[in-house]
Amino acid sequence: MSTNVQGEVDPRFRRVQEVFQRHFENGSERSAQCCVYYQGVKVVDLYGSATDDHSYTANTLQTVFSSTKVVTSIALACMVDQGRLSYKDKIAQHWPEFGQNGKENIRVEDVCRHEAGLNHFSTTLPGSAVLTENIKRNQIGEVIENEWLKADPDEEGKYPRKYHLLTRGWILNEIFRRVEPQGRTMGEYVRQEIAEKLGIDVYIGITDEEMKRLRPLSYLTKGQILLASLNPFTRVIEPSFGGLLAMFQYKPPKAEGAKPKEPHRKPRPALEYMTRLLDPIEVIEDCLSQPVVIHGETPSANGSCSARGMAKLAACIVNGGQLEGVRILSQEACDQMHANFQERPDWSLFGTRTSFSQGGLHLYQTDENAPSLSKWVKNPLRNGYIGWHGLGGSALQWHPKYQVGFAYAPTLIAWEDPGNAKAARLQRAVIDSILEIEGAKNIAKL
């Protein structure tokens, strides 16, 4: 297979390049980017294609799906930094119309942790609703205001943790624009106050001109995945047939399921382009690939970014909110965003015990005794990293202990692998490289 891998790598991080190259050689990549910062310095900046497509570069934009949730958390932290809101605030304090139909006591941190009881809406949004101008006309806000809470609290007053795939970002955007002094949306704020100031390609909603740099995504069909899972010698996917079977057969315990407050309002597909509540191929091909959705704001999923841009943002956060003389967050705001990690089972993610902070960041730490499905989602190769990952591959994460900012963006979406193993292998290679560097330093001191 012809492989065109280019970029720059600090010689001390060659093993990252080796893993990146191997993904192309074994057929698990089409085009991809990987960028890493170590102690505030860019040490890996790779991009490549399994074809002779020289138009693919480190500046190519890609949809990074749920890695966008990290960008959303950072934007929200900016409002906390400015004293506009607190994670402990009830949402109705800033958005009175939200406080009805059982939602009166939902707090900002509940949404960040996927515990708001609103993982699905009862109304399907038209695609045009996600456009910035229509968000400001309250087209999404009105739908959320009229929603009924989808779950009852437990004895501690907590709602079940159920991954708010698309709804988390829409809810947080409505809170954000109500407290932002100029009434800007998250997409507008991220562009003007984060992307432009840091000089990075990280956007929630892009222009027609930027669309020219956006690379279409590809994926294997369900039939191709099934065939590949049966052949361990030529398999270019992560799960075996048994792993796929366990994933598709998983059902959450009935006791932990949502209990609709109003039974007649059943959950509906999020956007008009979807016919089912959640089908990964439908999300990739029919929903987030729509031009109106790409132009608009779905802060949980439609980020258009480069790995180079995401890695610099991650490096900024792990460095206390500033990098190269540019500050987007105070150290105190960064600390607050990382505070109060709570580990609970997420019944939309195979019961995996996810650990989210009050600011919506995830800490990857896998218990060796955890069920196999949980290890699959929380790949132990990325233990110690903080952030989140996106459907099929992307990652925007950092490692506080080793001062690493990491980002990865592929065009071949491995929707069948919820743990994003390709990114995890690269992340482990980064840490192994640093351990080698530190080991050499210790030897030199002897």
Sine and cosine of phi, psi and omega as CSV:
sin_phi,cos_phi,sin_psi,cos_psi,sin_omega,cos_omega
0.00,0.00,0.75,-0.66,0.05,-1.00
-0.95,0.30,0.79,-0.61,-0.01,-1.00
-0.78,-0.63,0.77,-0.64,-0.03,-1.00
-0.89,-0.45,1.00,0.07,0.01,-1.00
-0.98,-0.20,0.80,-0.60,-0.04,-1.00
-0.72,-0.70,0.08,-1.00,0.04,-1.00
0.83,-0.56,-0.29,-0.96,-0.05,-1.00
-0.78,-0.63,0.61,-0.79,0.01,-1.00
-0.62,-0.78,0.77,-0.63,0.17,-0.98
-0.88,0.48,0.77,-0.63,-0.05,-1.00
-0.79,0.61,-0.45,0.89,0.00,-1.00
-0.94,0.33,-0.24,0.97,-0.03,-1.00
-0.90,-0.43,0.50,0.87,-0.03,-1.00
-0.87,0.48,-0.52,0.85,-0.03,-1.00
-0.90,0.44,-0.45,0.89,0.09,-1.00
-0.91,0.41,-0.69,0.72,0.05,-1.00
-0.88,0.47,-0.62,0.79,0.00,-1.00
-0.90,0.44,-0.68,0.73,0.03,-1.00
-0.91,0.41,-0.69,0.72,0.02,-1.00
-0.85,0.53,-0.72,0.70,0.01,-1.00
-0.89,0.45,-0.65,0.76,-0.05,-1.00
-0.89,0.46,-0.57,0.82,0.02,-1.00
-0.88,0.47,-0.57,0.82,0.05,-1.00
-0.96,0.29,-0.65,0.76,-0.06,-1.00
-0.92,0.39,-0.52,0.85,-0.02,-1.00
-1.00,-0.04,0.10,1.00,0.10,-0.99
1.00,0.08,0.17,0.98,-0.03,-1.00
-1.00,-0.08,0.10,0.99,0.07,-1.00
-0.76,-0.66,0.48,-0.88,0.21,-0.98
-0.94,-0.33,-0.90,0.43,0.13,-0.99
-0.65,-0.76,0.54,-0.84,-0.05,-1.00
-0.32,-0.95,0.34,-0.94,0.06,-1.00
-0.77,-0.64,0.56,-0.83,0.11,-0.99
-0.61,-0.80,0.76,-0.65,-0.01,-1.00
-0.67,-0.74,0.66,-0.75,-0.06,-1.00
-0.67,-0.74,0.70,-0.71,0.16,-0.99
-0.94,-0.35,0.64,-0.77,0.06,-1.00
-0.76,-0.65,0.87,-0.49,-0.04,-1.00
0.80,0.60,0.67,0.74,0.08,-1.00
0.99,0.13,0.04,1.00,-0.03,-1.00
-0.88,-0.48,0.70,-0.72,0.03,-1.00
-0.96,0.29,0.86,-0.52,-0.06,-1.00
-0.90,-0.44,-0.29,0.96,0.06,-1.00
-0.68,-0.73,0.78,-0.63,0.05,-1.00
-0.54,-0.84,0.99,0.14,-0.13,-0.99
-0.92,-0.39,0.53,-0.85,0.16,-0.99
-0.51,-0.86,0.46,-0.89,-0.04,-1.00
-0.26,-0.96,0.25,-0.97,0.01,-1.00
-0.63,-0.78,0.60,-0.80,0.03,-1.00
-0.99,0.13,0.07,1.00,0.04,-1.00
-0.83,-0.56,-0.09,-1.00,0.05,-1.00
-1.00,-0.02,0.48,0.88,-0.01,-1.00
-0.98,0.19,0.99,-0.15,-0.02,-1.00
-1.00,0.08,0.00,1.00,0.04,-1.00
-0.99,0.17,-0.25,0.97,0.02,-1.00
-0.99,0.11,0.85,-0.53,-0.05,-1.00
-0.72,-0.70,-0.06,-1.00,0.05,-1.00
-0.94,0.34,-0.25,0.97,0.01,-1.00
-0.99,-0.14,0.02,1.00,0.06,-1.00
-0.92,0.40,0.67,-0.74,0.03,-1.00
-1.00,-0.04,0.53,-0.85,0.04,-1.00
-0.63,-0.78,0.52,-0.85,0.13,-0.99
-0.95,0.31,0.81,-0.59,-0.10,-1.00
-0.94,-0.35,0.21,0.98,0.10,-0.99
0.76,0.65,-0.79,-0.61,-0.18,-0.98
-0.96,0.26,-0.09,1.00,0.19,-0.98
-0.88,0.47,-0.37,0.93,0.07,-1.00
-0.86,0.50,-0.47,0.88,-0.01,-1.00
-0.86,0.51,-0.50,0.87,0.03,-1.00
-0.93,0.36,-0.66,0.75,0.05,-1.00
-0.88,0.48,-0.67,0.75,0.03,-1.00
-0.87,0.50,-0.69,0.72,0.02,-1.00
-0.89,0.46,-0.62,0.78,0.00,-1.00
-0.93,0.37,-0.68,0.74,0.03,-1.00
-0.88,0.48,-0.69,0.73,0.02,-1.00
-0.89,0.46,-0.63,0.78,0.02,-1.00
-0.88,0.47,-0.49,0.87,0.05,-1.00
-0.90,0.44,-0.59,0.80,0.04,-1.00
-0.95,0.32,-0.59,0.81,0.09,-1.00
-0.90,0.44,-0.66,0.75,0.00,-1.00
-0.86,0.51,-0.58,0.82,-0.02,-1.00
-1.00,0.07,0.00,1.00,0.01,-1.00
0.98,0.22,0.32,0.95,-0.04,-1.00
-0.99,0.17,-0.44,0.90,0.03,-1.00
-0.33,-0.95,0.16,-0.99,0.07,-1.00
-0.81,-0.59,0.49,-0.87,0.02,-1.00
-0.89,0.46,-0.43,0.90,-0.02,-1.00
-0.99,0.12,-0.15,0.99,-0.03,-1.00
-0.90,0.44,0.62,-0.78,0.21,-0.98
-0.95,0.32,0.67,-0.75,-0.06,-1.00
-0.86,0.52,-0.61,0.79,-0.03,-1.00
-0.88,0.47,-0.33,0.94,0.06,-1.00
-0.89,0.45,-0.56,0.83,-0.02,-1.00
-0.97,-0.26,-0.26,0.97,-0.09,-1.00
-0.58,-0.81,0.98,0.19,-0.12,-0.99
-0.81,0.58,-0.61,0.80,-0.05,-1.00
-0.91,0.41,-0.34,0.94,0.04,-1.00
-0.93,0.36,-0.52,0.85,-0.15,-0.99
-0.98,0.21,0.89,0.46,0.06,-1.00
-0.53,-0.85,0.15,-0.99,0.05,-1.00
0.84,0.55,0.63,0.78,0.05,-1.00
1.00,0.02,-0.01,1.00,-0.09,-1.00
-0.99,-0.12,0.14,0.99,-0.14,-0.99
-0.85,0.53,-0.54,0.84,-0.12,-0.99
-0.97,-0.25,0.11,0.99,0.01,-1.00
-0.93,0.37,0.74,-0.67,-0.02,-1.00
-0.97,-0.25,0.29,-0.96,0.02,-1.00
-0.84,0.54,-0.70,0.72,-0.03,-1.00
-0.90,0.44,-0.46,0.89,0.04,-1.00
-0.90,0.44,-0.66,0.76,0.04,-1.00
-0.92,0.40,-0.69,0.72,-0.02,-1.00
-0.86,0.51,-0.55,0.83,-0.04,-1.00
-1.00,-0.09,0.15,0.99,-0.01,-1.00
0.91,0.42,0.59,0.81,-0.03,-1.00
-0.84,-0.55,0.49,0.87,-0.06,-1.00
-1.00,-0.02,-0.06,1.00,-0.02,-1.00
0.93,0.37,0.43,0.91,-0.03,-1.00
-0.72,-0.70,0.67,0.74,-0.04,-1.00
-0.94,0.35,-0.31,0.95,0.14,-0.99
-0.71,-0.71,0.46,-0.89,0.14,-0.99
-0.98,-0.19,0.31,-0.95,0.05,-1.00
-1.00,-0.07,0.02,1.00,0.01,-1.00
-0.80,-0.61,0.72,-0.69,0.08,-1.00
-1.00,0.09,0.81,-0.58,-0.03,-1.00
-0.98,0.19,0.64,-0.77,0.18,-0.98
-0.94,0.34,0.50,-0.86,-0.03,-1.00
-0.83,0.56,-0.60,0.80,-0.05,-1.00
-0.91,0.41,-0.30,0.95,-0.03,-1.00
-0.90,0.44,-0.41,0.91,-0.07,-1.00
-1.00,0.08,-0.09,1.00,0.07,-1.00
-0.92,0.40,0.59,-0.81,-0.10,-1.00
-0.81,0.58,-0.70,0.71,-0.04,-1.00
-0.90,0.43,-0.53,0.85,0.01,-1.00
-0.99,0.15,-0.47,0.88,0.15,-0.99
-0.87,0.49,-0.68,0.74,0.00,-1.00
-0.94,0.34,-0.32,0.95,0.11,-0.99
-1.00,0.07,0.09,1.00,0.07,-1.00
0.94,0.33,0.43,0.90,-0.02,-1.00
-0.91,0.41,-0.62,0.78,0.08,-1.00
-0.99,0.17,-0.65,0.76,-0.02,-1.00
-0.83,0.55,-0.66,0.75,-0.01,-1.00
-0.90,0.44,-0.62,0.78,0.04,-1.00
-0.89,0.46,-0.71,0.71,-0.01,-1.00
-0.91,0.42,-0.65,0.76,0.00,-1.00
-0.85,0.52,-0.61,0.79,-0.06,-1.00
-1.00,0.06,-0.10,0.99,0.00,-1.00
-0.93,0.36,0.53,-0.85,0.12,-0.99
-0.99,-0.14,0.55,-0.83,0.06,-1.00
-0.86,0.51,0.68,-0.73,-0.09,-1.00
-1.00,-0.10,0.06,1.00,-0.05,-1.00
-0.47,-0.88,0.37,-0.93,0.09,-1.00
-0.99,-0.15,0.52,-0.86,0.04,-1.00
-0.96,0.28,0.39,-0.92,0.08,-1.00
-1.00,0.09,-0.17,-0.98,-0.07,-1.00
-0.91,0.41,-0.32,0.95,0.03,-1.00
-1.00,-0.08,0.06,1.00,0.00,-1.00
0.99,0.12,0.18,0.98,-0.01,-1.00
-0.99,-0.13,0.52,-0.85,0.05,-1.00
-1.00,-0.09,0.45,-0.89,0.00,-1.00
-0.83,0.55,0.60,-0.80,0.09,-1.00
-0.99,0.12,0.92,-0.38,0.03,-1.00
-0.71,-0.71,0.87,-0.49,-0.14,-0.99
-0.77,0.63,0.88,-0.47,0.02,-1.00
-1.00,0.05,0.98,0.21,-0.16,-0.99
-0.77,0.64,-0.85,0.53,-0.01,-1.00
-0.95,-0.32,-0.51,0.86,-0.15,-0.99
-0.94,0.33,-0.48,0.87,-0.03,-1.00
-0.82,0.57,-0.75,0.66,-0.04,-1.00
-0.92,0.39,-0.63,0.78,0.01,-1.00
-0.90,0.43,-0.67,0.75,0.01,-1.00
-0.91,0.42,-0.74,0.67,-0.02,-1.00
-0.90,0.44,-0.55,0.84,0.03,-1.00
-0.91,0.42,-0.62,0.79,0.03,-1.00
-0.92,0.40,-0.64,0.77,0.07,-1.00
-0.90,0.43,-0.72,0.70,-0.07,-1.00
-0.84,0.54,-0.77,0.64,-0.10,-1.00
-0.94,0.34,-0.34,0.94,0.04,-1.00
-0.98,0.18,-0.41,0.91,0.00,-1.00
-0.97,-0.24,-0.29,0.96,0.00,-1.00
-0.93,0.36,0.81,-0.59,-0.14,-0.99
-0.80,0.60,-0.57,0.82,-0.02,-1.00
-1.00,-0.07,0.03,1.00,-0.01,-1.00
0.96,0.28,0.35,0.94,-0.01,-1.00
-0.96,0.27,0.50,-0.87,0.11,-0.99
-0.99,0.14,0.14,-0.99,0.05,-1.00
-0.87,0.48,-0.67,0.74,0.00,-1.00
-0.86,0.52,-0.69,0.72,0.01,-1.00
-0.92,0.40,-0.69,0.72,-0.04,-1.00
-0.92,0.40,-0.72,0.70,-0.01,-1.00
-0.85,0.52,-0.68,0.73,0.00,-1.00
-0.90,0.43,-0.75,0.66,-0.15,-0.99
-0.99,0.14,-0.59,0.81,-0.14,-0.99
-0.96,-0.27,-0.24,0.97,0.00,-1.00
-0.88,-0.48,-0.86,0.50,-0.06,-1.00
-0.89,0.46,-0.76,0.65,-0.05,-1.00
-0.92,0.39,-0.62,0.79,-0.03,-1.00
-0.95,0.32,-0.61,0.79,0.02,-1.00
-1.00,0.05,-0.23,0.97,-0.04,-1.00
0.94,0.34,0.73,0.69,-0.08,-1.00
-0.81,-0.59,0.44,-0.90,0.09,-1.00
-1.00,-0.05,0.99,0.11,0.06,-1.00
-0.67,-0.75,0.94,-0.33,-0.13,-0.99
-0.71,-0.70,0.51,-0.86,0.22,-0.98
-0.90,-0.43,1.00,-0.04,-0.13,-0.99
0.99,-0.14,0.83,-0.56,-0.06,-1.00
-0.82,-0.57,0.26,-0.97,-0.04,-1.00
-1.00,0.07,0.16,-0.99,0.06,-1.00
-0.86,0.51,-0.65,0.76,-0.01,-1.00
-0.91,0.41,-0.65,0.76,0.02,-1.00
-0.94,0.34,-0.45,0.89,0.04,-1.00
-0.86,0.52,-0.48,0.88,-0.01,-1.00
-0.92,0.40,-0.36,0.93,0.01,-1.00
-0.99,-0.11,-0.04,1.00,-0.05,-1.00
-0.99,0.12,0.81,-0.58,-0.05,-1.00
-1.00,-0.03,0.79,-0.61,0.07,-1.00
-0.87,0.49,0.48,-0.88,-0.02,-1.00
-0.98,-0.20,0.37,-0.93,0.05,-1.00
-0.74,-0.67,0.22,-0.98,-0.03,-1.00
-0.32,-0.95,0.29,-0.96,0.11,-0.99
-1.00,0.02,0.61,-0.79,0.03,-1.00
-0.95,0.31,0.20,-0.98,0.01,-1.00
-0.88,0.48,-0.60,0.80,0.04,-1.00
-0.91,0.42,-0.68,0.73,0.03,-1.00
-0.90,0.44,-0.63,0.78,0.03,-1.00
-0.89,0.45,-0.70,0.72,-0.01,-1.00
-0.88,0.48,-0.73,0.69,0.00,-1.00
-0.89,0.45,-0.68,0.74,-0.02,-1.00
-0.91,0.42,-0.56,0.83,-0.04,-1.00
-0.93,0.36,-0.36,0.93,-0.04,-1.00
-1.00,0.06,-0.17,0.99,-0.04,-1.00
-0.88,-0.48,0.99,-0.14,-0.06,-1.00
-0.94,0.34,-0.24,0.97,-0.07,-1.00
-1.00,0.01,-0.52,0.85,-0.01,-1.00
-0.91,-0.42,0.17,0.99,-0.10,-1.00
-0.91,0.41,0.77,-0.64,0.03,-1.00
-0.94,-0.34,0.24,0.97,0.04,-1.00
-0.87,-0.49,0.24,-0.97,-0.07,-1.00
-0.99,0.15,-0.82,0.58,-0.13,-0.99
-0.96,0.27,0.59,-0.81,0.16,-0.99
-0.98,0.20,0.06,-1.00,0.04,-1.00
-0.86,0.50,-0.66,0.75,0.02,-1.00
-0.89,0.45,-0.63,0.78,0.03,-1.00
-0.90,0.43,-0.68,0.74,0.04,-1.00
-0.89,0.46,-0.67,0.74,-0.02,-1.00
-0.88,0.47,-0.69,0.72,0.01,-1.00
-0.89,0.46,-0.63,0.78,-0.02,-1.00
-0.92,0.38,-0.72,0.69,-0.07,-1.00
-0.95,0.30,-0.41,0.91,-0.02,-1.00
-1.00,-0.02,-0.11,0.99,-0.07,-1.00
-0.90,0.43,0.70,-0.71,0.12,-0.99
-0.72,-0.70,0.73,-0.68,0.00,-1.00
-0.93,0.38,0.48,-0.88,0.07,-1.00
-0.84,0.54,0.66,-0.75,-0.04,-1.00
-0.86,0.51,-0.56,0.83,-0.03,-1.00
-0.91,0.42,-0.36,0.93,-0.04,-1.00
-0.98,-0.21,0.02,1.00,-0.03,-1.00
-0.96,0.27,0.26,-0.97,0.00,-1.00
-0.94,0.35,0.58,-0.82,0.05,-1.00
-0.88,-0.47,0.99,-0.12,-0.08,-1.00
-0.84,0.54,0.70,-0.72,0.06,-1.00
-0.96,0.28,-0.49,0.87,0.01,-1.00
-0.77,-0.64,1.00,-0.09,-0.16,-0.99
-0.82,0.57,-0.46,0.89,-0.09,-1.00
-0.98,0.22,-0.22,0.98,0.00,-1.00
-0.98,-0.18,1.00,0.05,-0.06,-1.00
-0.98,0.18,0.48,-0.88,0.05,-1.00
-0.85,0.53,0.62,-0.79,-0.02,-1.00
-0.84,-0.54,0.38,-0.93,0.12,-0.99
-0.82,0.57,0.57,-0.82,-0.15,-0.99
-0.91,0.41,-0.71,0.71,-0.06,-1.00
-0.82,-0.57,0.38,-0.92,-0.11,-0.99
-0.87,0.50,-0.34,0.94,-0.04,-1.00
-0.99,0.13,-0.07,1.00,-0.05,-1.00
-0.96,-0.29,0.62,-0.78,0.03,-1.00
-0.95,-0.30,-0.23,0.97,0.00,-1.00
-0.79,-0.61,0.31,-0.95,-0.01,-1.00
-0.87,0.50,-0.69,0.72,-0.01,-1.00
-0.41,-0.91,0.93,-0.36,0.13,-0.99
-0.71,-0.70,0.91,-0.41,-0.12,-0.99
-0.85,0.53,-0.62,0.79,0.01,-1.00
-0.92,0.39,-0.63,0.77,0.03,-1.00
-0.90,0.43,-0.64,0.77,0.04,-1.00
-0.89,0.46,-0.68,0.73,-0.03,-1.00
-0.94,0.34,-0.78,0.63,-0.20,-0.98
-1.00,0.05,-0.65,0.76,-0.16,-0.99
-0.97,-0.26,-0.26,0.97,-0.10,-0.99
-0.93,-0.36,-0.95,0.32,-0.11,-0.99
-0.97,0.25,-0.07,1.00,0.09,-1.00
-1.00,-0.04,-0.08,1.00,0.02,-1.00
-0.94,0.34,0.75,-0.66,-0.02,-1.00
-0.79,0.61,-0.65,0.76,-0.03,-1.00
-0.91,0.42,-0.56,0.83,0.02,-1.00
-0.96,0.28,-0.62,0.78,0.03,-1.00
-0.91,0.42,-0.63,0.77,0.03,-1.00
-0.94,0.33,-0.50,0.87,-0.11,-0.99
-1.00,0.08,-0.32,-0.95,-0.07,-1.00
-0.80,-0.59,0.94,-0.34,0.21,-0.98
-0.83,-0.56,0.99,0.13,-0.20,-0.98
-0.90,0.43,-0.02,1.00,0.12,-0.99
-1.00,-0.04,-0.27,0.96,-0.24,-0.97
-0.45,-0.89,-0.29,0.96,-0.16,-0.99
-0.95,-0.31,0.51,0.86,0.08,-1.00
-0.88,0.47,0.71,-0.70,0.10,-1.00
-0.94,-0.35,0.93,-0.36,-0.19,-0.98
-0.60,-0.80,0.24,-0.97,0.24,-0.97
-0.94,-0.34,0.43,-0.90,0.07,-1.00
-0.89,0.46,-0.57,0.82,0.02,-1.00
-0.86,0.51,-0.69,0.73,0.01,-1.00
-0.93,0.36,-0.69,0.73,-0.02,-1.00
-0.91,0.41,-0.63,0.77,-0.01,-1.00
-0.91,0.42,-0.63,0.78,0.02,-1.00
-0.92,0.40,-0.61,0.79,0.06,-1.00
-0.90,0.43,-0.69,0.72,0.03,-1.00
-0.88,0.47,-0.65,0.76,0.02,-1.00
-0.90,0.43,-0.59,0.81,0.04,-1.00
-0.90,0.45,-0.69,0.72,-0.03,-1.00
-0.94,0.35,-0.70,0.72,-0.03,-1.00
-0.93,0.36,-0.29,0.96,0.04,-1.00
-1.00,-0.08,0.28,0.96,0.07,-1.00
1.00,0.06,0.35,0.94,0.08,-1.00
0.99,-0.10,0.12,0.99,0.02,-1.00
-0.59,-0.81,0.49,-0.87,0.02,-1.00
-0.40,-0.92,0.70,-0.71,0.06,-1.00
0.80,0.60,0.65,0.76,0.06,-1.00
0.99,0.14,0.05,1.00,0.01,-1.00
-0.92,-0.39,0.81,-0.59,0.02,-1.00
-0.92,-0.39,0.79,-0.62,0.06,-1.00
-0.93,-0.36,-0.32,0.95,0.01,-1.00
-0.58,-0.81,0.53,-0.85,0.12,-0.99
-0.97,0.23,0.33,-0.94,0.06,-1.00
-0.87,0.50,-0.63,0.78,0.00,-1.00
-0.89,0.46,-0.66,0.75,0.01,-1.00
-0.92,0.40,-0.61,0.79,0.07,-1.00
-0.88,0.47,-0.68,0.73,0.01,-1.00
-0.89,0.46,-0.67,0.74,0.02,-1.00
-0.90,0.44,-0.64,0.77,0.00,-1.00
-0.89,0.46,-0.52,0.85,-0.01,-1.00
-1.00,-0.02,-0.01,1.00,-0.14,-0.99
-0.99,0.15,0.42,-0.91,0.16,-0.99
0.87,0.50,0.81,0.59,0.14,-0.99
-0.91,0.42,0.73,-0.68,0.03,-1.00
-0.78,-0.62,0.82,-0.58,-0.02,-1.00
-0.99,-0.14,0.83,-0.56,0.01,-1.00
-0.54,-0.84,0.41,-0.91,0.06,-1.00
-0.94,0.34,0.67,-0.75,0.07,-1.00
-0.95,-0.30,0.91,-0.41,-0.13,-0.99
-0.99,0.17,-0.02,1.00,0.15,-0.99
-0.99,-0.14,-0.12,0.99,0.00,-1.00
-0.85,-0.53,0.76,0.65,0.09,-1.00
0.88,0.47,0.43,0.90,-0.01,-1.00
0.97,0.24,0.19,0.98,0.01,-1.00
-0.86,0.51,0.70,-0.71,0.04,-1.00
-0.99,0.13,0.99,-0.10,0.02,-1.00
-1.00,0.03,0.48,-0.87,-0.05,-1.00
-0.84,-0.54,0.99,-0.17,-0.05,-1.00
-0.95,-0.32,0.63,-0.78,0.09,-1.00
-0.99,0.17,0.13,-0.99,0.04,-1.00
-0.90,0.43,-0.36,0.93,0.03,-1.00
-1.00,-0.05,0.06,1.00,0.09,-1.00
1.00,0.03,0.31,0.95,0.06,-1.00
-1.00,-0.09,0.58,-0.82,-0.02,-1.00
-0.96,-0.27,0.71,-0.70,0.09,-1.00
-0.99,-0.17,0.86,-0.51,0.00,-1.00
-1.00,0.05,0.92,-0.40,0.03,-1.00
-0.45,-0.89,0.95,-0.32,-0.11,-0.99
-0.98,-0.18,0.76,-0.65,0.11,-0.99
-0.98,0.19,0.79,-0.61,-0.03,-1.00
-0.88,0.48,-0.36,0.93,0.00,-1.00
-1.00,-0.04,0.07,1.00,-0.02,-1.00
-0.93,0.36,0.44,-0.90,0.06,-1.00
-0.85,0.53,0.43,-0.90,-0.08,-1.00
-0.87,0.50,-0.61,0.80,0.01,-1.00
-0.90,0.43,-0.59,0.81,0.03,-1.00
-0.92,0.39,-0.65,0.76,0.04,-1.00
-0.91,0.42,-0.51,0.86,0.01,-1.00
-0.91,0.41,-0.72,0.69,0.00,-1.00
-0.94,0.33,-0.72,0.69,-0.01,-1.00
-0.98,-0.19,0.96,0.28,-0.07,-1.00
-0.81,0.58,0.86,-0.52,-0.07,-1.00
-0.90,0.45,-0.24,0.97,0.04,-1.00
-0.90,0.43,-0.34,0.94,-0.02,-1.00
-0.95,-0.32,0.38,0.93,0.04,-1.00
-0.81,0.59,0.72,-0.70,0.02,-1.00
1.00,-0.10,-0.26,0.97,0.04,-1.00
-0.98,0.20,0.42,-0.91,0.04,-1.00
-0.78,-0.63,0.60,-0.80,0.00,-1.00
0.62,-0.78,-0.75,-0.66,0.09,-1.00
-0.21,-0.98,0.11,-0.99,0.00,-1.00
-0.75,-0.66,0.26,-0.96,-0.09,-1.00
-0.93,-0.37,0.36,-0.93,0.01,-1.00
-0.72,0.69,0.85,-0.52,0.17,-0.98
0.99,0.11,-0.02,1.00,0.09,-1.00
0.40,-0.92,-0.65,0.76,-0.17,-0.99
-0.91,0.42,0.36,-0.93,0.04,-1.00
-0.48,-0.88,0.66,-0.75,0.11,-0.99
-0.74,-0.67,0.99,-0.17,-0.15,-0.99
-0.56,-0.83,0.27,-0.96,0.07,-1.00
-0.62,-0.79,0.35,-0.94,-0.01,-1.00
-0.84,-0.54,0.98,-0.21,-0.07,-1.00
-0.84,0.54,-0.66,0.75,-0.06,-1.00
-0.87,0.50,-0.65,0.76,-0.07,-1.00
-0.97,-0.25,0.10,1.00,0.04,-1.00
0.83,0.56,0.78,0.63,-0.02,-1.00
-0.94,-0.33,0.70,-0.71,0.21,-0.98
-0.91,-0.40,0.85,-0.53,-0.14,-0.99
-0.80,-0.59,0.63,-0.77,0.11,-0.99
-0.52,-0.86,0.54,-0.84,-0.03,-1.00
-0.53,-0.85,0.67,-0.74,-0.01,-1.00
-0.59,-0.81,0.92,-0.38,0.03,-1.00
-0.97,-0.24,0.35,-0.94,0.10,-0.99
-0.99,-0.15,-0.38,0.92,0.09,-1.00
-1.00,0.04,0.96,-0.29,-0.12,-0.99
-1.00,0.07,0.93,-0.37,0.01,-1.00
-1.00,0.07,0.95,0.31,-0.10,-1.00
-0.89,0.46,-0.35,0.94,-0.05,-1.00
-0.99,0.17,-0.09,1.00,-0.06,-1.00
-0.89,-0.45,1.00,-0.02,-0.05,-1.00
-0.92,0.39,-0.22,0.98,-0.01,-1.00
-1.00,-0.10,-0.03,1.00,0.04,-1.00
0.77,0.64,0.89,0.46,-0.10,-0.99
-0.90,0.44,-0.53,0.85,-0.01,-1.00
-0.88,0.48,-0.73,0.68,0.04,-1.00
-0.90,0.43,-0.64,0.76,-0.04,-1.00
-0.88,0.47,-0.63,0.78,0.03,-1.00
-0.91,0.43,-0.64,0.77,0.05,-1.00
-0.91,0.42,-0.65,0.76,0.00,-1.00
-0.90,0.43,-0.62,0.78,0.04,-1.00
-0.92,0.39,-0.61,0.80,0.03,-1.00
-0.89,0.45,-0.57,0.82,0.06,-1.00
-0.89,0.45,-0.76,0.65,-0.03,-1.00
-0.91,0.41,-0.66,0.75,0.03,-1.00
-0.87,0.49,-0.61,0.79,0.04,-1.00
-0.90,0.44,-0.68,0.74,-0.01,-1.00
-0.92,0.38,-0.65,0.76,0.04,-1.00
-0.88,0.47,-0.59,0.81,0.05,-1.00
-0.92,0.39,-0.66,0.75,0.03,-1.00
-0.89,0.46,-0.73,0.68,-0.02,-1.00
-0.92,0.39,-0.58,0.81,0.05,-1.00
-0.90,0.44,-0.66,0.75,0.02,-1.00
-0.90,0.43,-0.61,0.79,0.02,-1.00
-0.91,0.42,-0.65,0.76,-0.01,-1.00
-0.91,0.40,-0.62,0.79,0.03,-1.00
-0.91,0.42,-0.64,0.77,-0.02,-1.00
-0.90,0.44,-0.44,0.90,-0.02,-1.00
-0.98,0.21,-0.33,0.94,-0.06,-1.00
-0.93,0.36,0.00,0.00,0.00,0.00
